[in-house]
Amino acid sequence: MCFSLVNKYNVAGPRYTSYPTVPYWNVDKFSLKQWKENLKKAFEESNTTEGISLYIHLPFCESLCTFCGCNKRITKRHEVESPYISAVLKEWDLYCNLLGEKPNIKELHLGGGTPTFFDSKNLKILIDGITRKAKLADNYEFSFEGHPNNTTETHLQTLFDLGFKRVSFGVQDYNPIVQKAIHRIQPFENVKKVTEQARAIGYTSVSHDIIFGLPFQTEAHVAETINKTKELLPDRIAFYSYAHVPWIKGNGQRGYKDSDLPTPSIKQNQYQLGKKLLADAGYYDIGMDHFALKTDSLYTASVSETMHRNFMGYTASKTKVMIGLGVSSISDSWYAFAQNVKGIEEYYHLIESQIIPVFRGHILTNEDLIIRQHILNLMCHFKTSWIDSDLYFEEIPEVLSKLKEMEDDGLLNIELNQIFITEKGKPFVRNICMAFDLLLQRNKPETQLFSMTI
């Protein structure tokens, strides 16, 4: 990778799990009443055909990982489990009562926080409570995030028996110096144990998350981590760029200095090295930061161009409706976004008051819907087109003008009414999407809102 390109395009930019991105939501024109109306509309259009997705946020962790920017509550008090699960099930009741017809669940994902903070018996209460009021779609997919240090065989067996067939383990890096910096001491043996247990039980997809650009991390550390990962050959790998966002309250990233982080050029070298090692091991580059073996469903979805991206990341199929349960969860009706309150006590209060605990959101305009589709196309398929007049918008000439320099740099090809991202351009997909982001172009932030793109 040319260092001049890294320096040129290493700017702050969104990761585009949504469009519009959260800082550009028009919260002043949003209301809970509108959210309910939009959700019901989308649900009626799609429940019987494609079903819905559920994301459940389980925020508790026993210790703080300093690389993490997620919403969490650090505690060793496990008596917090039952009240939280009770509140989530009450929130689900509120949505089921609103929707009327039984939801047809296509996808369900447990994220956090640390889902495996919860005892397996409590997770069973949670999932039984969810499915009791729903139907399961054909070929439904249940998945969860597991911490290798506290995911037990009982966790794995209990969730498998409840329908979970995919699990993701957070690895990050195996080097002790890096692990100490990010407060995530996690031996390879722990990851090996849970990976092998999951496969023995019958999980069809095991994923590992690896991060590059961490404090004190070198290219040798990345190579060591990926070489160890190759011994276990997980079905898919998320090879994430570390997002340095120390201004987000409570994420622990002020525990080390900016100078402790790899420079942008070193960070890009880490990515290129990791990408080569993964390719050598049989992994295919299927989307920003994501790699999979040919046997994995995400690879199949990539080839068939059915892969989708939402607040849960990349998924193997699309649903118009995604309902987020729990603190800070974000829901998506395709026509609108809605985010839950972030404080646990406020969340409990609203649930007990029989109020869906949304505190902000955005109603998508026709322009938003068009731009959203282009960004989804670029993020999931590395191409987009406005041959279909429904995807044309007036600012296309301005977008192409912004992309011309990227084309000259070999990052993409502009053809008649189409754009194709080149192999060279894949690491810069966020930058390419930013050219389509009309809200960002019209109102560039005066302070940094996003992590750097490289």
C-alpha positions as CSV (number, residue, x, y, z in Angstrom):
1,M,0.0,0.0,0.0
2,C,1.4,3.3,-1.1
3,F,2.1,5.5,2.0
4,S,1.0,8.6,0.1
5,L,-2.5,7.2,-0.4
6,V,-2.7,6.3,3.3
7,N,-1.7,9.8,4.3
8,K,-4.0,11.3,1.7
9,Y,-7.2,9.4,2.7
10,N,-6.6,8.8,6.4
11,V,-9.4,11.1,7.6
12,A,-12.2,10.8,10.1
13,G,-15.2,9.0,8.7
14,P,-18.2,6.8,9.5
15,R,-18.2,3.0,9.4
16,Y,-21.7,3.1,7.8
17,T,-23.6,0.6,9.8
18,S,-26.4,3.0,8.9
19,Y,-27.2,5.9,6.7
20,P,-27.8,8.6,7.8
21,T,-25.2,8.1,10.5
22,V,-26.3,8.8,14.1
23,P,-24.7,12.3,14.3
24,Y,-26.8,13.3,11.3
25,W,-30.1,12.1,12.6
26,N,-32.8,14.7,12.5
27,V,-33.9,14.1,16.1
28,D,-36.0,17.3,16.2
29,K,-38.4,15.8,13.7
30,F,-38.6,12.4,15.3
31,S,-41.2,11.2,17.8
32,L,-42.0,7.9,19.5
33,K,-45.4,8.0,17.8
34,Q,-43.8,8.3,14.3
35,W,-41.4,5.4,15.2
36,K,-44.3,3.2,16.1
37,E,-46.2,4.1,12.9
38,N,-43.1,3.5,10.7
39,L,-42.3,0.2,12.4
40,K,-45.9,-1.1,12.0
41,K,-45.8,-0.2,8.3
42,A,-42.6,-2.0,7.7
43,F,-43.6,-5.0,9.8
44,E,-46.9,-5.4,7.9
45,E,-45.0,-5.3,4.6
46,S,-42.3,-7.8,5.5
47,N,-43.1,-10.0,8.4
48,T,-44.7,-12.9,6.5
49,T,-42.2,-12.8,3.7
50,E,-38.7,-12.1,5.0
51,G,-39.3,-11.9,8.8
52,I,-37.6,-9.7,11.3
53,S,-34.2,-9.4,13.0
54,L,-33.7,-9.0,16.7
55,Y,-30.6,-7.5,18.4
56,I,-30.5,-7.8,22.2
57,H,-27.9,-5.7,24.1
58,L,-26.5,-7.3,27.3
59,P,-24.4,-4.6,28.7
60,F,-22.6,-6.1,31.7
61,C,-18.9,-6.9,31.8
62,E,-16.7,-7.9,34.8
63,S,-13.8,-5.8,33.6
64,L,-13.2,-2.9,31.2
65,C,-11.5,-3.6,27.9
66,T,-9.9,-0.3,27.0
67,F,-10.2,-0.8,23.2
68,C,-14.0,-1.0,23.4
69,G,-16.3,1.9,22.6
70,C,-19.6,0.0,23.3
71,N,-22.2,0.8,25.9
72,K,-21.5,-1.3,29.0
73,R,-21.7,-1.4,32.8
74,I,-18.7,-2.8,34.7
75,T,-19.7,-5.0,37.7
76,K,-19.0,-8.3,39.3
77,R,-22.4,-8.4,40.9
78,H,-24.3,-11.1,39.0
79,E,-27.6,-10.3,40.9
80,V,-28.0,-7.7,38.1
81,E,-28.8,-10.4,35.6
82,S,-32.4,-11.3,36.5
83,P,-33.8,-7.7,36.7
84,Y,-32.2,-6.9,33.4
85,I,-33.6,-9.9,31.6
86,S,-37.0,-9.2,33.1
87,A,-36.9,-5.7,31.7
88,V,-35.9,-6.9,28.2
89,L,-38.8,-9.3,28.1
90,K,-41.2,-6.6,29.2
91,E,-39.8,-4.4,26.3
92,W,-40.4,-7.3,23.9
93,D,-44.0,-7.5,25.3
94,L,-44.5,-3.8,24.4
95,Y,-43.3,-4.4,20.8
96,C,-45.4,-7.6,20.4
97,N,-48.5,-5.8,21.7
98,L,-47.8,-2.9,19.2
99,L,-47.3,-5.2,16.2
100,G,-50.3,-7.4,16.9
101,E,-49.3,-10.3,14.7
102,K,-46.7,-12.8,15.9
103,P,-43.2,-11.7,14.8
104,N,-41.5,-14.1,12.4
105,I,-37.8,-14.1,13.6
106,K,-35.2,-14.5,10.9
107,E,-32.2,-13.5,12.8
108,L,-31.4,-13.0,16.5
109,H,-28.1,-11.8,17.9
110,L,-26.9,-11.3,21.5
111,G,-24.3,-8.6,21.8
112,G,-22.8,-6.5,24.5
113,G,-21.1,-5.9,26.8
114,T,-20.5,-9.5,27.5
115,P,-23.4,-11.8,26.8
116,T,-21.6,-14.7,28.5
117,F,-21.5,-12.6,31.7
118,F,-25.0,-14.0,32.1
119,D,-25.5,-17.5,33.6
120,S,-26.7,-20.0,31.0
121,K,-30.0,-20.5,33.0
122,N,-30.8,-16.8,32.7
123,L,-30.0,-16.8,29.0
124,K,-32.4,-19.7,28.6
125,I,-35.1,-17.7,30.4
126,L,-34.4,-14.8,28.0
127,I,-34.5,-16.8,24.8
128,D,-37.5,-18.8,25.9
129,G,-39.3,-15.6,26.7
130,I,-38.6,-14.1,23.3
131,T,-39.5,-17.2,21.2
132,R,-42.7,-17.9,23.2
133,K,-44.3,-14.8,21.6
134,A,-42.9,-15.4,18.1
135,K,-42.5,-17.8,15.2
136,L,-39.2,-18.9,13.7
137,A,-38.6,-18.4,10.0
138,D,-37.2,-21.1,7.8
139,N,-33.4,-21.2,8.1
140,Y,-33.4,-18.8,11.0
141,E,-30.0,-17.8,12.4
142,F,-29.3,-17.2,16.1
143,S,-25.8,-16.0,17.1
144,F,-24.1,-14.6,20.1
145,E,-20.8,-13.0,21.1
146,G,-18.8,-15.0,23.6
147,H,-15.8,-14.0,25.8
148,P,-13.3,-16.9,25.7
149,N,-12.4,-16.4,29.3
150,N,-15.9,-16.9,30.7
151,T,-17.8,-18.9,28.0
152,T,-18.4,-22.3,29.4
153,E,-19.3,-25.6,27.8
154,T,-22.7,-25.2,29.5
155,H,-23.2,-21.8,27.8
156,L,-22.4,-23.3,24.5
157,Q,-24.6,-26.3,24.9
158,T,-27.6,-24.4,26.4
159,L,-27.6,-21.8,23.6
160,F,-27.1,-24.5,20.9
161,D,-30.2,-26.3,22.3
162,L,-32.1,-23.1,22.0
163,G,-31.3,-22.8,18.3
164,F,-27.9,-20.9,18.3
165,K,-25.6,-22.2,15.5
166,R,-23.2,-19.3,15.2
167,V,-20.8,-17.9,17.8
168,S,-18.2,-15.1,17.7
169,F,-15.3,-14.9,20.0
170,G,-13.3,-11.7,20.7
171,V,-9.6,-12.5,20.3
172,Q,-8.2,-9.0,19.4
173,D,-4.4,-9.9,19.8
174,Y,-2.4,-12.7,21.5
175,N,0.6,-10.6,22.5
176,P,0.9,-10.1,26.3
177,I,2.1,-6.5,26.0
178,V,-0.9,-5.6,23.8
179,Q,-3.3,-7.6,26.0
180,K,-2.1,-5.7,29.1
181,A,-2.6,-2.3,27.3
182,I,-6.1,-3.1,26.3
183,H,-6.9,-4.9,29.6
184,R,-7.8,-8.2,27.9
185,I,-5.6,-10.9,29.3
186,Q,-6.7,-13.9,27.2
187,P,-4.4,-16.9,26.5
188,F,-4.5,-18.7,23.2
189,E,-5.5,-21.9,25.1
190,N,-8.7,-20.3,26.3
191,V,-9.7,-19.5,22.7
192,K,-8.7,-22.9,21.4
193,K,-10.8,-24.6,24.1
194,V,-14.0,-22.7,23.4
195,T,-13.6,-22.9,19.7
196,E,-13.1,-26.7,19.8
197,Q,-16.0,-27.1,22.3
198,A,-18.3,-25.1,20.0
199,R,-17.5,-27.3,17.0
200,A,-17.9,-30.5,19.0
201,I,-21.3,-29.4,20.1
202,G,-22.3,-28.7,16.5
203,Y,-22.0,-24.9,15.8
204,T,-21.9,-24.4,12.1
205,S,-20.1,-21.1,12.1
206,V,-17.4,-20.0,14.6
207,S,-16.0,-16.5,14.1
208,H,-13.0,-14.8,15.7
209,D,-12.6,-11.0,16.0
210,I,-9.1,-9.6,15.5
211,I,-8.1,-6.0,15.8
212,F,-5.1,-4.2,14.2
213,G,-3.9,-0.7,15.2
214,L,-3.9,-1.4,18.9
215,P,-1.5,0.3,21.4
216,F,2.0,-1.1,21.2
217,Q,1.0,-3.5,18.5
218,T,3.5,-4.3,15.8
219,E,3.3,-6.1,12.4
220,A,5.0,-9.1,14.1
221,H,2.1,-9.2,16.7
222,V,-0.5,-9.2,14.0
223,A,1.3,-12.0,12.2
224,E,1.6,-14.0,15.4
225,T,-2.1,-13.6,16.1
226,I,-3.2,-14.6,12.6
227,N,-0.8,-17.6,12.5
228,K,-2.3,-18.8,15.8
229,T,-5.8,-18.2,14.5
230,K,-5.0,-20.3,11.4
231,E,-4.4,-23.3,13.7
232,L,-8.0,-23.1,14.7
233,L,-9.4,-22.1,11.2
234,P,-12.6,-20.3,12.3
235,D,-15.2,-20.1,9.6
236,R,-15.1,-16.3,9.4
237,I,-12.9,-13.6,10.8
238,A,-13.6,-10.0,11.5
239,F,-10.3,-8.2,11.1
240,Y,-11.2,-4.8,12.5
241,S,-9.4,-1.5,12.5
242,Y,-9.1,-0.2,16.0
243,A,-11.4,2.8,16.4
244,H,-9.6,5.4,18.6
245,V,-12.5,7.5,20.0
246,P,-11.3,8.6,23.5
247,W,-13.9,11.4,23.6
248,I,-16.6,8.8,24.1
249,K,-17.3,8.7,27.9
250,G,-16.2,5.7,29.9
251,N,-14.5,3.7,27.1
252,G,-11.1,3.6,28.9
253,Q,-9.1,4.8,25.8
254,R,-7.5,7.6,27.8
255,G,-5.4,4.9,29.6
256,Y,-2.7,5.2,26.9
257,K,-1.3,8.0,24.8
258,D,-1.8,8.6,21.1
259,S,1.9,8.1,20.7
260,D,1.4,4.5,21.9
261,L,-0.6,3.7,18.8
262,P,0.8,2.6,15.5
263,T,1.2,5.4,12.9
264,P,-1.3,5.3,10.0
265,S,1.3,3.8,7.6
266,I,2.3,1.1,10.1
267,K,-1.4,0.4,10.8
268,Q,-2.0,0.0,7.0
269,N,1.0,-2.3,6.8
270,Q,-0.6,-4.4,9.6
271,Y,-3.8,-4.6,7.5
272,Q,-2.1,-5.6,4.3
273,L,0.0,-8.2,6.1
274,G,-3.0,-9.6,7.8
275,K,-5.0,-9.7,4.6
276,K,-2.2,-11.6,2.8
277,L,-1.9,-14.1,5.6
278,L,-5.7,-14.6,5.7
279,A,-5.8,-15.1,1.9
280,D,-2.9,-17.6,2.1
281,A,-5.0,-19.6,4.6
282,G,-8.0,-19.7,2.3
283,Y,-10.1,-16.7,3.5
284,Y,-11.9,-14.5,1.1
285,D,-12.3,-10.7,1.5
286,I,-16.1,-10.3,1.5
287,G,-16.7,-6.9,2.9
288,M,-15.0,-4.1,4.9
289,D,-13.0,-5.9,7.7
290,H,-14.6,-9.3,7.0
291,F,-13.1,-12.5,5.7
292,A,-14.7,-16.0,5.4
293,L,-14.0,-19.5,4.2
294,K,-15.9,-20.7,1.2
295,T,-17.9,-23.0,3.4
296,D,-19.4,-20.1,5.5
297,S,-22.8,-18.6,4.8
298,L,-21.4,-15.1,4.7
299,Y,-19.2,-16.1,1.8
300,T,-22.2,-17.6,0.0
301,A,-24.2,-14.4,0.6
302,S,-21.3,-12.3,-0.7
303,V,-21.1,-14.3,-3.9
304,S,-24.9,-14.2,-4.5
305,E,-25.0,-10.5,-3.5
306,T,-27.6,-11.1,-0.8
307,M,-25.2,-9.9,2.0
308,H,-26.6,-7.0,4.1
309,R,-25.2,-4.6,6.6
310,N,-27.0,-3.0,9.5
311,F,-26.3,-2.1,13.2
312,M,-25.3,-5.7,13.8
313,G,-22.6,-5.5,11.1
314,Y,-22.6,-7.8,8.0
315,T,-25.4,-10.4,7.9
316,A,-26.1,-13.2,5.4
317,S,-29.6,-12.0,4.6
318,K,-31.6,-8.8,4.7
319,T,-34.7,-8.1,6.8
320,K,-36.5,-4.7,6.5
321,V,-37.2,-4.7,10.2
322,M,-34.6,-5.0,13.0
323,I,-35.8,-4.5,16.5
324,G,-33.2,-3.6,19.2
325,L,-33.9,-4.6,22.8
326,G,-32.0,-3.4,25.9
327,V,-30.1,-0.3,26.7
328,S,-28.6,1.7,23.8
329,S,-29.9,-0.8,21.2
330,I,-30.8,0.7,17.8
331,S,-33.8,-0.4,15.8
332,D,-34.4,-0.1,12.1
333,S,-37.7,-0.2,10.2
334,W,-35.9,0.7,6.9
335,Y,-38.0,3.9,6.9
336,A,-36.8,5.0,10.4
337,F,-34.2,4.5,13.1
338,A,-34.8,4.6,16.8
339,Q,-32.3,4.2,19.7
340,N,-33.0,3.2,23.3
341,V,-31.9,5.2,26.3
342,K,-28.3,4.4,27.4
343,G,-28.8,4.4,31.2
344,I,-29.9,1.2,32.8
345,E,-31.9,3.0,35.6
346,E,-33.7,5.2,33.0
347,Y,-34.4,2.1,30.9
348,Y,-36.0,0.3,33.9
349,H,-38.1,3.3,34.7
350,L,-39.5,3.6,31.2
351,I,-40.2,-0.1,30.9
352,E,-42.1,-0.1,34.2
353,S,-44.1,2.8,32.9
354,Q,-45.1,0.7,29.9
355,I,-43.2,3.0,27.5
356,I,-41.0,1.8,24.7
357,P,-37.6,3.2,25.9
358,V,-36.6,5.1,22.8
359,F,-34.9,8.5,23.3
360,R,-33.9,9.6,19.8
361,G,-34.3,8.6,16.2
362,H,-34.6,9.6,12.6
363,I,-37.3,9.4,9.9
364,L,-35.7,8.7,6.5
365,T,-36.5,11.0,3.6
366,N,-36.7,9.8,0.0
367,E,-33.2,11.2,-0.5
368,D,-32.0,9.3,2.6
369,L,-33.4,6.0,1.2
370,I,-31.6,6.5,-2.1
371,I,-28.3,7.3,-0.6
372,R,-28.7,4.5,1.9
373,Q,-29.0,2.0,-0.9
374,H,-25.9,3.3,-2.7
375,I,-23.9,3.1,0.5
376,L,-25.2,-0.4,1.2
377,N,-24.2,-1.5,-2.3
378,L,-20.7,-0.2,-1.9
379,M,-20.2,-1.6,1.6
380,C,-21.6,-5.1,0.7
381,H,-20.8,-5.5,-2.9
382,F,-18.0,-2.9,-3.7
383,K,-20.1,-1.5,-6.5
384,T,-23.2,0.6,-7.1
385,S,-25.3,1.8,-10.0
386,W,-28.0,4.3,-10.9
387,I,-29.1,2.6,-14.1
388,D,-32.4,2.2,-12.4
389,S,-33.9,5.6,-12.3
390,D,-35.1,5.1,-8.8
391,L,-31.5,5.3,-7.6
392,Y,-30.6,8.5,-9.5
393,F,-30.4,11.7,-7.5
394,E,-29.6,15.2,-8.6
395,E,-26.2,15.4,-6.9
396,I,-24.7,12.4,-8.8
397,P,-22.5,14.7,-11.0
398,E,-21.1,16.3,-7.8
399,V,-20.4,12.9,-6.3
400,L,-18.6,11.7,-9.5
401,S,-16.5,14.9,-9.4
402,K,-15.4,14.1,-5.8
403,L,-14.7,10.5,-6.9
404,K,-12.6,11.5,-9.9
405,E,-9.4,11.8,-7.9
406,M,-10.0,8.4,-6.3
407,E,-10.4,7.0,-9.8
408,D,-7.1,8.6,-10.8
409,D,-5.5,6.9,-7.8
410,G,-6.8,3.5,-9.0
411,L,-9.3,3.0,-6.1
412,L,-12.4,2.7,-8.3
413,N,-13.7,2.7,-11.9
414,I,-16.4,4.9,-13.0
415,E,-18.4,3.5,-16.0
416,L,-21.7,4.6,-17.5
417,N,-24.1,5.0,-14.6
418,Q,-22.0,2.6,-12.4
419,I,-19.1,2.5,-10.0
420,F,-16.8,-0.5,-9.2
421,I,-14.3,-0.4,-6.3
422,T,-11.0,-2.0,-7.3
423,E,-9.0,-4.4,-5.2
424,K,-6.7,-1.5,-4.4
425,G,-9.7,0.6,-3.4
426,K,-11.2,-1.9,-0.9
427,P,-9.3,-0.6,2.1
428,F,-10.7,2.9,1.3
429,V,-14.4,1.9,0.9
430,R,-15.4,4.3,3.8
431,N,-13.8,7.2,2.0
432,I,-15.7,6.3,-1.2
433,C,-19.0,6.1,0.7
434,M,-18.3,9.5,2.1
435,A,-18.5,11.0,-1.4
436,F,-22.2,9.8,-1.5
437,D,-22.9,11.0,2.1
438,L,-24.8,14.2,1.2
439,L,-25.5,15.1,4.9
440,L,-21.8,14.9,5.7
441,Q,-20.9,17.0,2.6
442,R,-23.5,19.7,3.5
443,N,-22.6,19.9,7.1
444,K,-19.0,19.0,7.7
445,P,-18.3,18.6,11.5
446,E,-16.2,21.2,13.2
447,T,-15.0,18.6,15.8
448,Q,-14.1,15.0,15.2
449,L,-17.1,12.7,15.4
450,F,-15.8,9.5,13.8
451,S,-12.7,7.3,14.0
452,M,-10.0,7.5,11.3
453,T,-10.7,5.6,8.1
454,I,-7.3,4.0,8.0
